[in-house]
Amino acid sequence: MTENYIKMIAEDKIYPIIRCKDAEFAVNTAKALAEGGIRIIEMNVEHPSVYEAIKEASKFVHICAGGIITSMQADAAFECGAVMYSSPIFQMNLIKISKNKKVPFIAGATTANEAYNAWKSRIPLIKLFPTEAMGGVQYIKDILRQMPFLNLMPMGNIKLNEVVTYIKAGAVAVGVGRDFYQGFEPKLITIRTREILKEIKEFQKWNNKNQI
């Protein structure tokens, strides 16, 4: 791995997820996000057309192939330019793909027990899904109160205006899907992206200052 993509996500604190079947829409959305300052975007491979979107978008932004369950899906995504992958589940065969390909893997978890087992298997970043349905910010706080060593990235119906609240609760980064782009033109997506990145940076400066 020439770049530490997990570290990049942890630095940026926000992780956009594009989930759609329209390749052109996915590429245009990815471009708008990248122009706003996003460095890594997840594209969910729920439809074959997404592979073409990954191929095009990877020319200007780092792509994480999302929704990976099989090695065939992973292989297809890597051939198209994906640099890492994520899954809604946690299984040993997915870890084997990461080791064999030497690419980062973000495992999915829902319960505290699943998150702990992923951590034991040395998963560097665990996406907790669906966070909102499980209790939102309070759910993150409850898990981290018992296991503060977990690197959690909540996602699942999270809004942009909730991102900083999740970071305050201890999330390493926050995954945001439809609220990032649905119903917005590319120019407005770029503006919204710049605004949330600015808000995150301002909070980090304030937080660092108050920890001294």
Secondary structure by P-SEA (a helix, b strand, c coil): cccaaaaaaaaacbbbbbbcccaaaaaaaaaaaaaacccbbbbbccccaaaaaaaaaaccbbbbbcccccaaaaaaaaaacccccccccccaaaaaaaaaacbbbbbbbccaaaaaaaaaacccbbbbccccccccaaaaaaaaaaccccbbbbbccccccaaaaaaaacccbbbbcccccccccaaaaaaaaaaaaaaaaaaaaaaaaaac
